[in-house]
């Protein structure tokens, strides 16, 4: 495992403690919205890459039903444990979890009716090669769904967080934010085209998420990719950043943050195996 993947694994294993808190309800909302945009049918077989705690894998399992199958893959085993617990509570027995690297899967080409990757493609060291590998797993007539964050993620609280980090630990300012590499529809479309999916539908959606209090944003910090920055600080530094950030959010009376997303779906031609 390379350093980038190891860091992502460590970050999201730590974030799992807060991942399903109400303050981070956007995970489930956007995961389900991704599945709703697919033509996944009962009895279908789906792969959820970078599945997290099941935000898209659970809705996919609901869609394919007990005669179908969903495989949820993630490097963060703590998140997969949450997904398994959710599936068990809901009586879903056709969801399989696989702890591993999505670039080291040994499934043959054309194994799945749908391949889904939500808020995960930007962690791949070579996004085009990684996306091409996922596209190869899609059956003719099947679909690949890629969902990424749009611009201005978590603004205006995002800027207040990084301003606070800059005051306390300037060496950590924006040192880990790979999601900012793919925030424009044209870039997402170009990525899919480079992977072989030439006729993708790409839609940018303006969205927002409520903050019940400034403290909600600190929960988001601890339950998302910001956790890498949080973990790199000492306890005293975390307290200092928290106080500065939440005071600024309160002073600005921030009750809503931006959660803009980009949805992309590509359908593989139903004639021949065109990779």
N, C-alpha and C positions, 0 to 999 in steps of 0.2 A: 504494500500500500504506500503510495507517495505521500509527501507531507501535506498536500492540500486535502486529500481525502481523509488522512488521519485527523487533521484539524477539524474538518467537518464532523467526523464521527465523535470526537471528544466534545465538540460544541453542542451537538444535538442530544447526545447522551445526557449531558448536564442539563440541557434545557427541558428534557422530558418531565422533570419535576413540576414545571409550570405550564407545559404545552397545552393541556386541556382545561386550563383555568378559563372562567367566563371572559376575562379580559382579552383572551386570544381566540374568541369564537370565530374569527375570520378564517382560521384554518379549515374548519368544517364547512363554512359557507362557500368558500371558493373551491374546495374539493368537490362538493356536491354539484356546484354549478358546472364544473368541468365535465363531470359524468353526464349531467343533463343535456349537454351539447352533443353527446355522442349517440350513435345509432346502435347502441349495445342491446342485444336481444336476449330474452330468456334462453338459457342453455348455452350462452356464449362463454368464451374463455378470454380472460383479460390479465394483463400484467400491469401492476402499478409499481413503477420505478421511483425510488426515493419516496416511499409510501408513508413515512412518518408514523403517526399514531392512527392511521386509517381514514383520514379525512376524505379521500377519494376511493380507497379500497372498499370501505364499508358500503357506500352507495352503489359501487359497481357490483358488489356481491348481492345487494338487494335487487339490482336490475337483472342480473343473469339468473337468479333464483337457485334453488337447491340442485337443479340439474346442470348448472354451470360451474365455473371454477374461476377463482381470482387468486393470483399469486402476488403477494406484497413483499417487495424487496427493499431493504434499507441497510445502511452501514451501522445505524444506531439501534442496537438491540434493546435499549430501554424504551425507545419509541415503539418498536414492534411488540414489546410486551403489553403496552397500552392497547395496541390494535387487537391483539389476541383477546385481551380481557373484554373489550367492547363487543367483539364478535361473539364471545361466549355468552355475555349478558343478553344479546339479542337472538341467541339460538342459531347463529350463522356458523355452519360447519363446513362450508365449501370455500372458506378463505384460508389460504396457506400463507404462512410468513416465512421469509427466507432472509437470514442475516448474511449479507454479503455485498459485494461490489457489483453494481449493475453493468459494469464493463467486463465482468468476468463470468457472465451467465453462459451456460452450456446448452441452452435450448436451440433446437434446429431452426433454420429460417422458416418463416410463415407459421409460427406456432400459436399465434394469438389473434383473436378477432379485434382486440383493442389493446393498445399499449399507451399507458398514461404516465405522464411525469409532470407533477405540479410543484412549482417553486423548487426545482431540483436541477434543471439542466445547466444552470450557471455554475454549479459546483464541479462540472466535468472539466478536467484540464484541457481537453480538446473537445469543445462542444460539438463541432461538426462531425467528427469521427464518432463521438458517443451517440449523437442523434441518429447518425447513419446506422449504427449497430442496432438501435431500437427499431428503426424503420424496417430493417431486414426481418425482424421478428413478426411483423404485421402480415397477416394473410391477405391474398387478393380480395378486394372488397372490404377489407378491414380498415381500421382507422388508428392514427397516431394523434394523441392530444398532448400539447405542450402548453402549460400555463406559466407565465412569468409575472413578476411585479412590473407595473408601469412606472412612470416618473414620479418623483416627489413622495416616495414611500414614507409614511408616517409623519409627514409635515403637518403642522409646524413643530411638533414635538421632536422630530428627528434632528432638526437644526439645534434645538436647545440641548439635546443630549450630547451632540458632538462638540458644541461650544463648551459644555461643562468638562468633557473629557480633555479638550484642548487646554483648559486651565489647570487641570490636575495631572494629566499624563499625556502631554502633547505627542509623544512618540506613538501613542495608540490611536490618534485621531484618524478615523477612516482607514485603519490598517487592515480591517477585515470586513468588507462589504461586497462580496462577489456578485450579489444580486443587481448591482448597479451597472453591470456589463451588458445588460440585455433589456433595456427599458423602453425601446421604441419598436412599434409594429414593423417597420421596414427591416430592422435587424432580426427580428424573430422570423419574418418571412424569408429573409436571405439565409438564415441558418437552416430552415427546413429545406429550402431549395438546394443548398449545398449538401444536405444529407440524402438527396434524391427525391424528396417529396416536393414536386414542382408546382402543384396546384393547391396549395394550402389556403384555407380561409383564416384570416387573421383579423381579430377585432380588439380594439382598445376600448376598455370600459372604465368610465370614471366612477369611482366608488369611495366610500368613506366608512369610518368605524367610530362608534361613540366611546368616549372616556367618561366613566361615571365619576371619576376623580383623578387628579394627577397621579395618584398611586397606581392606577391601572397601567399607566405607561411604564412604570418601573417593573411591573409584572411582565409586560411585553418584552422589556429588555432581557429579563431572566429566562423567558420562554421562547426565544427566537434566536436568529443568527447574531444578535447583539450580545449573546451570552459569551462569545469568544472574547470580546472586549472586557466584559464584566469579570470573567475568570482571570484575565491577565493583570488585573489590579489587586492590590492588597485590600484588606478589609477597611482600613482607614480611607484609602482612595475611593473605594466604592461608596462609602458613606458621604464623602465630600462631593462626588459626582451626583449622587442621588439628590442631595440637598440642593445643589445648584440647579440641576435639571428640573426638579419638581417645583421649586420656587419660581423659576421662569415660566413654567407651564401655568402655574396658578396666577402669576401676575398678568399673564396674557389671556386669562380666562379661557383656555383651550379646552373645549369639550368634544371636539371631533378631530380626527386625524385622517389624512388621505390614505386610501388603500386602493389605488388604481391598479388594474390588472390588464394583462394581454392574454387573450385566449386564441389558440391556434389549433386547427384540426386539419389533418390531411387524410384523404381516402386513397388507398392503394388501388390502382387500376385492376379490374377484375379479369383481365385477359393476360395470362402468363405471369410469371414471377419476375417482375421488373424491379430490380434493386438499383 
